[in-house]
Amino acid sequence: MSEIADERFLPSAWVERDRQRLDYFIPNYLVKWLDSSWTICSVGCGSGYDVECLRRIGFDAFGFDPGARTAEFCRRGAAVPFLRRGKAEELPWGKGRFDVVYALEVIEHVGCKDFGCELLGDSDSIRVSFLEACLDMLKPGGKLLLTSSNRACPLDPGHRHLYSPVTRFAIEWLGIQAALPWHPQNFLLGQNDVRRLMSTSRYRGRATFRALSVAGYPRRCGRRDLIGRLLAAYLKVISILPLRTSALAPILACEVRLAGGA
């Protein structure tokens, strides 16, 4: 749900794909993690459709995004006043405002060229600044949800890993979205990467970590065909601790909680 900065237009297929994805994801995954009393912010909200959906069902939701899909904000009806264009480091909605901040499949593109898949030389410092900004938005005891393709997994259906002859061969000749977990140009994050980045941040020692279940996360889990059923069953199995962060898990969902809550 992140944005590539150099997009010049918004193909209708992108918009419809996001709509279908969120229409499944919000009721089947996201709201199970939320409380209706919380104030919520979506970081990298794209077109703002998730904010519109959450507000429609009673959540106090806000969002922002730095990219081209913000052109779609005007279509969000009653949610328009709760959407802003900007980067996390600019704190578009201010500090200490939210009970929950979430960034869905965003952080792996932070620290990459044009928010794509090519790591910049100072990617770690950029990602630390991003994490600090997300945590700055939270109230004491607030929670940050980060999701990403899991770096530990050698398969990544969501991205093309073109930094190695091995991955290029797998993609171009075998049709396999392969990744190399150990490669220095692998732009994904695992839970250990989040912990490492946090250990160099202003919030060192002030947050706890928890790997969340990813059962039911992708839209394909909701389909009743054989592949959908198998995927749903597989994600339930790998969501058992400690498999959630292992090489068997294609998706990482990580909760970072600030100290200071009740």
Secondary structure, DSSP 8 states (H G I E B T S, - for coil): ----TT-----HHHHHHHHHHHHHHIIIIIHHH--TTSEEEEET-TTSHHHHHHHHTT-EEEEEESSGGGGGGGGSGGGGGGEEE--GGG-TT-SS-EEEEEEES-GGGTTBGGGSSSB-TTHHHHHHHHHHHHHHTEEEEEEEEEEEEBTTSSB-TT----SSHHHHHHHHHH---B--TT-TT---B-HHHHHHHHHTSTTTTSEEEEE---TT-SGGGG--SHHHHHHHHHHHHHTSTTGGGSTT-SEEEEEEEES---
